[in-house]
Amino acid sequence: MGALDGIRIADFSWVGAGPRATKDLADNGAQVIKIESRKRLDLGRRSPPFANGDAKNPDASAFFAQTNTSKWSATINLSDPRGVEVAKRLVEWADVVVENFGPGYMERIGLGYPVLAAINPGIILASVSVAGRTGPMAGFRGYGNSAAAHSGHAAMSGWPASDPHMPPFAYGDVVAPMFLTVAILSALESRARTGEGCHVDVSQIEPMVHVIADLFAADATEKPGNSDPRMAPHGVYPCAGRDAWIAIAAETEADWQSLCDVLGAGAMATDRSFATREARLRNATALDAEIAALTAAQDRHDLAGRLTAAGVPAAAVLDGRDLAESADLHASGHFVSVDHPVLGPSDMPAPPMRMSATPHAVGPSPCLGQHNEAVFRDILGMEAREIEALAAEGVLA
């Protein structure tokens, strides 16, 4: 039994910010029905990489597969009023409705919160957008990278004195869903006590500000790069091999002495330029060069193991392939092999938490419209003749 068995979610969200939250809920037992349409295909289904390079197959996206594990898929054309009426029947069934459309879209098609609450007084509507639906920026449209610009991430990323640097992916689509998941669980807990539903509104900008709030609290005016105002060394250093690196931090004098011992750096340990933390901070550039010269010929994993054994915070820097092939992550159950009808056996990310009494179970992402019959006939009780007619007319498509 999953922790969220019995929770029913009508998931209208697409791309990343909404689906990443409902993935965690589905993997933990909630029944998540993803409402999508061939008329307006989820951009996630059009995102690479694709199995066999087949970008035309809506079920071939590895991005979509990883973001939508354990869900069902039903196709409803929300641009048709008859499709909206079918969607309302799902609202009546659901505990939670999730959406991440541009502000105002749900209201325009007749699925705003007052309408949903009239259909199902206990419904929880969970909305996520770049800037939220209240306040001076309500109505702002954009993607995760827009949130990176507005939240200060772009300004604080990159090397000191360099131009603003955007994250290499829509980081807001990763951070905001964590807060959305917490908000949905909180709303479900509140409803269990009060019987009342609510509208949950999560922006991407505010969670992104939240995760770097310490930088603003410190009144940071310059990009830190890999440096730290309290300790040196603190950075990444080259190792043997192509683009191989190790991250090292020495916070205490014990860390510093152990680092010198492991590196066999007797001269560096006795150099007056590095004798104290203040001296190391003052001469950080020269110190980094000394350490880089000592790490450059060493294996990153071996060196990281010897440093951590000596009590020095250190880790090999892993790239995407390293992570996918990580024996540690596979052994811990972070990646779960799931058999997908198009991708075949694939490693999918599991929830990063473990609950002993209610373990998660990760299933494959759905093919487009895979569960239409089960949703429309078995859950909503629609007659076969009605389903066939609406499908033929492009309503259930």
C-alpha positions as CSV (number, residue, x, y, z in Angstrom):
1,M,0.0,0.0,0.0
2,G,1.3,3.4,-0.9
3,A,1.2,6.4,1.4
4,L,-1.4,8.2,-0.9
5,D,-3.5,5.2,-1.9
6,G,-7.1,6.4,-2.3
7,I,-6.1,10.0,-3.3
8,R,-7.5,10.9,-6.7
9,I,-6.0,13.6,-8.8
10,A,-7.1,15.1,-12.1
11,D,-3.9,16.4,-13.6
12,F,-4.4,19.1,-16.3
13,S,-0.7,20.2,-16.0
14,W,1.9,19.8,-18.7
15,V,5.6,20.2,-19.5
16,G,7.5,20.3,-16.1
17,A,6.3,22.4,-13.2
18,G,3.0,20.5,-12.6
19,P,3.9,17.0,-13.8
20,R,7.0,16.8,-11.6
21,A,4.8,17.3,-8.5
22,T,2.1,14.8,-9.6
23,K,4.8,12.3,-10.5
24,D,5.8,12.2,-6.8
25,L,2.2,11.8,-5.8
26,A,1.5,9.0,-8.3
27,D,4.7,7.1,-7.3
28,N,3.5,7.2,-3.7
29,G,0.1,5.7,-4.6
30,A,-2.2,8.5,-5.7
31,Q,-4.3,7.7,-8.7
32,V,-3.3,10.5,-11.1
33,I,-5.2,10.8,-14.4
34,K,-3.3,13.1,-16.8
35,I,-5.7,15.0,-19.0
36,E,-4.1,15.8,-22.3
37,S,-5.1,16.1,-26.0
38,R,-3.8,15.3,-29.4
39,K,-5.2,18.7,-30.4
40,R,-2.7,20.5,-28.2
41,L,0.1,18.0,-27.5
42,D,2.0,18.3,-24.2
43,L,5.3,20.0,-24.9
44,G,6.9,17.3,-22.7
45,R,5.9,14.7,-25.3
46,R,7.8,16.8,-27.9
47,S,10.9,17.1,-25.8
48,P,14.1,15.1,-26.6
49,P,15.7,12.7,-26.3
50,F,13.4,10.3,-28.2
51,A,13.5,6.5,-28.4
52,N,15.1,5.6,-31.8
53,G,15.2,9.3,-32.6
54,D,11.5,9.2,-33.4
55,A,10.3,12.7,-32.6
56,K,7.0,12.1,-34.3
57,N,5.9,9.4,-31.8
58,P,4.2,11.2,-28.9
59,D,5.1,8.2,-26.6
60,A,8.9,8.2,-27.4
61,S,10.1,11.1,-25.2
62,A,12.4,10.0,-22.4
63,F,11.8,13.5,-20.8
64,F,8.1,12.8,-20.7
65,A,8.5,9.3,-19.5
66,Q,10.7,10.3,-16.5
67,T,8.3,13.2,-15.5
68,N,5.1,11.2,-15.7
69,T,5.7,7.8,-14.1
70,S,2.8,5.9,-12.6
71,K,0.1,8.0,-14.1
72,W,-2.9,7.3,-16.4
73,S,-3.6,9.3,-19.6
74,A,-7.0,10.3,-20.9
75,T,-7.5,12.6,-23.9
76,I,-10.0,15.4,-23.7
77,N,-10.2,18.4,-26.1
78,L,-10.7,21.3,-23.7
79,S,-11.2,23.7,-26.6
80,D,-14.6,22.1,-27.2
81,P,-17.3,22.9,-24.6
82,R,-18.4,19.3,-24.6
83,G,-14.8,18.3,-23.6
84,V,-15.0,20.8,-20.7
85,E,-18.2,19.1,-19.6
86,V,-16.5,15.7,-19.5
87,A,-13.6,17.3,-17.6
88,K,-16.1,18.6,-15.0
89,R,-17.2,15.0,-14.3
90,L,-13.6,14.2,-13.5
91,V,-13.5,17.2,-11.1
92,E,-16.5,15.6,-9.3
93,W,-14.5,12.4,-9.0
94,A,-11.2,14.0,-7.9
95,D,-9.8,15.2,-4.6
96,V,-7.3,17.4,-6.3
97,V,-7.1,19.3,-9.6
98,V,-3.6,20.4,-10.8
99,E,-2.9,22.9,-13.5
100,N,0.0,25.0,-14.7
101,F,-1.5,26.9,-17.6
102,G,-1.1,30.6,-18.1
103,P,-3.1,32.6,-15.5
104,G,-6.7,33.0,-16.7
105,Y,-6.8,30.0,-19.0
106,M,-8.8,27.8,-16.6
107,E,-11.3,30.6,-16.1
108,R,-11.7,31.2,-19.8
109,I,-12.6,27.6,-20.5
110,G,-15.0,27.4,-17.6
111,L,-12.9,25.6,-15.1
112,G,-12.0,28.3,-12.6
113,Y,-11.9,27.6,-8.9
114,P,-15.5,28.9,-8.2
115,V,-16.8,26.6,-10.8
116,L,-14.8,23.6,-9.5
117,A,-15.9,24.3,-5.9
118,A,-19.5,24.4,-7.0
119,I,-19.1,21.0,-8.6
120,N,-17.1,19.5,-5.7
121,P,-17.1,21.6,-2.5
122,G,-14.1,19.7,-1.2
123,I,-12.0,20.1,-4.3
124,I,-8.4,21.3,-4.0
125,L,-7.2,23.3,-7.0
126,A,-3.4,23.4,-7.2
127,S,-2.0,26.0,-9.6
128,V,1.6,26.7,-10.4
129,S,2.9,29.5,-12.7
130,V,5.9,31.7,-13.1
131,A,4.7,34.5,-10.9
132,G,1.5,33.2,-9.2
133,R,-2.0,34.5,-9.5
134,T,-2.0,37.3,-7.0
135,G,0.1,40.4,-6.5
136,P,1.6,43.0,-8.9
137,M,3.0,40.3,-11.3
138,A,-0.2,38.2,-11.5
139,G,-0.8,37.3,-15.1
140,F,2.9,37.3,-16.0
141,R,3.6,34.6,-18.6
142,G,6.8,32.7,-19.2
143,Y,8.8,29.5,-18.5
144,G,11.3,28.4,-15.8
145,N,14.1,30.5,-17.2
146,S,11.9,33.6,-16.8
147,A,11.8,32.7,-13.1
148,A,15.6,32.4,-13.1
149,A,15.9,36.0,-14.3
150,H,13.3,37.4,-11.8
151,S,14.5,35.5,-8.8
152,G,18.2,36.5,-8.9
153,H,19.5,33.2,-10.0
154,A,20.8,34.5,-13.3
155,A,22.5,37.4,-11.6
156,M,24.2,35.2,-9.0
157,S,25.3,32.4,-11.4
158,G,28.6,32.3,-13.3
159,W,32.1,33.6,-12.5
160,P,32.7,36.9,-10.6
161,A,32.5,40.0,-12.8
162,S,30.9,37.9,-15.6
163,D,27.6,38.6,-17.3
164,P,24.4,37.0,-15.8
165,H,24.3,33.3,-16.5
166,M,21.0,31.4,-17.0
167,P,20.8,27.9,-15.6
168,P,21.2,25.2,-18.2
169,F,17.6,24.1,-17.8
170,A,14.3,25.5,-16.5
171,Y,15.3,25.2,-12.8
172,G,12.0,26.8,-11.7
173,D,10.3,23.7,-13.1
174,V,12.2,21.6,-10.7
175,V,12.1,23.8,-7.5
176,A,8.5,24.9,-7.6
177,P,7.0,21.3,-7.8
178,M,8.6,20.5,-4.5
179,F,6.7,23.3,-2.9
180,L,3.6,22.4,-4.8
181,T,3.7,18.9,-3.5
182,V,4.0,20.1,0.1
183,A,1.1,22.5,-0.5
184,I,-1.1,19.8,-1.9
185,L,-0.4,17.5,1.0
186,S,-1.0,20.4,3.5
187,A,-4.4,21.1,1.8
188,L,-5.4,17.5,1.9
189,E,-4.5,17.4,5.7
190,S,-6.5,20.6,6.2
191,R,-9.5,19.2,4.3
192,A,-9.4,16.0,6.4
193,R,-9.8,18.2,9.5
194,T,-12.2,20.8,8.2
195,G,-14.0,19.2,5.2
196,E,-13.2,22.3,3.1
197,G,-11.2,22.5,-0.1
198,C,-9.1,25.4,-1.2
199,H,-7.2,27.0,-4.1
200,V,-3.4,26.5,-3.7
201,D,-1.3,29.0,-5.7
202,V,2.4,28.5,-6.1
203,S,4.7,30.7,-8.1
204,Q,8.1,29.6,-9.5
205,I,9.9,32.9,-8.7
206,E,9.2,32.7,-4.9
207,P,10.6,29.2,-4.4
208,M,13.7,30.1,-6.4
209,V,14.2,33.2,-4.2
210,H,13.7,30.9,-1.2
211,V,16.5,28.5,-2.1
212,I,19.1,31.3,-2.4
213,A,17.8,33.6,0.4
214,D,21.0,33.3,2.3
215,L,22.9,35.1,-0.4
216,F,20.5,38.0,-0.2
217,A,20.5,38.0,3.6
218,A,24.3,38.3,3.4
219,D,23.8,41.3,1.1
220,A,25.9,39.6,-1.6
221,T,26.9,42.1,-4.4
222,E,29.3,39.9,-6.3
223,K,29.0,36.4,-7.8
224,P,30.8,34.0,-5.5
225,G,31.6,31.5,-8.3
226,N,33.0,28.5,-6.4
227,S,34.5,30.5,-3.5
228,D,33.1,30.8,0.0
229,P,33.4,33.8,2.3
230,R,34.2,31.6,5.3
231,M,36.6,29.0,4.1
232,A,39.5,28.3,1.7
233,P,40.2,26.1,-0.2
234,H,36.6,25.8,-1.4
235,G,36.2,24.8,-5.1
236,V,36.7,22.3,-7.8
237,Y,40.0,21.1,-9.0
238,P,41.2,19.1,-12.1
239,C,42.0,15.4,-11.9
240,A,43.4,12.9,-14.3
241,G,41.3,12.2,-17.4
242,R,39.2,14.3,-19.7
243,D,37.0,16.9,-18.0
244,A,37.5,15.1,-14.6
245,W,37.2,17.2,-11.4
246,I,37.0,16.9,-7.6
247,A,35.2,19.3,-5.2
248,I,37.1,20.0,-2.0
249,A,36.2,22.2,1.0
250,A,38.3,22.8,4.1
251,E,36.3,24.5,6.8
252,T,38.5,23.8,9.9
253,E,42.2,23.8,10.6
254,A,41.8,20.0,11.1
255,D,40.4,19.8,7.5
256,W,43.3,21.8,6.2
257,Q,46.0,19.7,7.9
258,S,44.3,16.5,6.7
259,L,44.1,17.8,3.2
260,C,47.8,18.6,3.1
261,D,48.6,15.2,4.6
262,V,46.6,13.3,1.9
263,L,48.1,15.4,-0.9
264,G,51.6,15.0,0.5
265,A,51.8,18.8,0.5
266,G,54.3,19.4,3.3
267,A,55.6,22.7,1.7
268,M,52.1,24.0,1.3
269,A,51.2,23.1,4.9
270,T,54.1,25.1,6.2
271,D,53.8,28.1,3.8
272,R,53.1,31.2,5.9
273,S,50.8,32.4,3.1
274,F,48.4,29.6,4.0
275,A,49.0,29.2,7.7
276,T,45.6,30.5,8.9
277,R,42.1,30.6,7.6
278,E,42.4,34.4,7.1
279,A,45.7,33.9,5.2
280,R,44.1,31.2,3.0
281,L,41.1,33.4,2.2
282,R,43.4,36.3,1.4
283,N,45.5,34.2,-0.9
284,A,42.8,32.0,-2.3
285,T,43.8,32.3,-5.9
286,A,47.4,31.2,-5.3
287,L,46.1,28.4,-3.0
288,D,43.8,27.1,-5.7
289,A,46.6,27.0,-8.1
290,E,48.8,25.0,-5.7
291,I,46.0,22.5,-5.0
292,A,45.2,22.1,-8.7
293,A,48.8,21.2,-9.4
294,L,48.6,18.4,-6.8
295,T,45.2,17.0,-7.9
296,A,45.8,17.1,-11.7
297,A,47.4,13.7,-12.0
298,Q,45.2,11.9,-9.5
299,D,42.0,9.8,-10.1
300,R,39.0,11.8,-8.8
301,H,37.3,8.8,-7.2
302,D,40.3,7.5,-5.5
303,L,41.3,10.9,-4.2
304,A,37.8,11.7,-3.0
305,G,37.8,8.4,-1.1
306,R,41.1,9.1,0.6
307,L,40.1,12.7,1.5
308,T,36.7,11.7,3.0
309,A,38.4,8.9,5.0
310,A,40.6,11.6,6.5
311,G,37.6,13.7,7.3
312,V,37.9,16.3,4.5
313,P,34.7,17.2,2.7
314,A,35.3,16.1,-0.9
315,A,33.5,14.4,-3.8
316,A,34.2,13.5,-7.4
317,V,32.3,15.8,-9.7
318,L,29.8,13.6,-11.7
319,D,28.3,14.3,-15.1
320,G,25.0,13.0,-16.5
321,R,26.5,9.7,-17.6
322,D,28.2,9.2,-14.3
323,L,24.9,9.7,-12.5
324,A,23.0,7.4,-14.8
325,E,25.6,4.7,-14.2
326,S,26.1,5.4,-10.5
327,A,26.3,2.0,-8.7
328,D,25.5,3.8,-5.4
329,L,22.3,5.4,-6.8
330,H,21.2,2.1,-8.3
331,A,22.0,0.2,-5.1
332,S,20.0,2.7,-3.0
333,G,17.0,2.3,-5.3
334,H,17.0,5.8,-6.7
335,F,16.8,4.4,-10.2
336,V,14.1,1.8,-10.9
337,S,13.9,-0.3,-14.0
338,V,10.5,0.2,-15.6
339,D,9.3,-1.5,-18.8
340,H,7.9,1.1,-21.2
341,P,6.0,0.0,-24.3
342,V,8.1,2.3,-26.5
343,L,11.3,3.0,-24.6
344,G,11.6,-0.6,-23.5
345,P,13.3,-1.3,-20.1
346,S,14.3,2.1,-18.8
347,D,15.8,3.4,-15.6
348,M,13.4,5.9,-14.0
349,P,14.0,8.2,-11.0
350,A,12.1,7.1,-7.9
351,P,11.0,9.4,-5.1
352,P,14.0,10.4,-3.1
353,M,12.4,9.5,0.3
354,R,11.9,6.1,1.8
355,M,8.9,5.2,4.0
356,S,9.1,1.8,5.7
357,A,5.4,1.1,6.1
358,T,4.2,2.6,2.8
359,P,6.9,2.1,0.1
360,H,6.6,3.8,-3.2
361,A,6.0,1.9,-6.5
362,V,7.2,3.4,-9.8
363,G,5.3,2.4,-12.9
364,P,5.7,3.4,-16.6
365,S,4.4,6.7,-17.9
366,P,1.3,6.4,-20.0
367,C,1.0,6.3,-23.7
368,L,-1.2,9.1,-25.0
369,G,-4.9,8.2,-24.3
370,Q,-3.9,4.8,-23.0
371,H,-6.6,4.8,-20.3
372,N,-9.5,6.4,-22.1
373,E,-11.7,3.4,-21.8
374,A,-11.0,2.9,-18.1
375,V,-11.5,6.6,-17.3
376,F,-14.5,7.4,-19.4
377,R,-16.4,4.0,-19.0
378,D,-15.3,2.7,-15.7
379,I,-14.7,5.8,-13.6
380,L,-17.2,8.3,-15.2
381,G,-19.8,5.7,-16.2
382,M,-20.1,6.9,-19.8
383,E,-21.9,4.6,-22.3
384,A,-19.8,3.1,-25.1
385,R,-21.9,4.8,-27.7
386,E,-21.3,8.2,-26.2
387,I,-17.6,7.6,-25.9
388,E,-17.3,6.5,-29.5
389,A,-19.3,9.5,-30.8
390,L,-17.4,12.1,-28.8
391,A,-14.1,10.5,-29.9
392,A,-15.1,10.5,-33.5
393,E,-16.0,14.2,-33.3
394,G,-12.7,15.1,-31.8
395,V,-14.0,15.8,-28.3
396,L,-12.2,12.9,-26.6
397,A,-9.0,13.3,-28.6
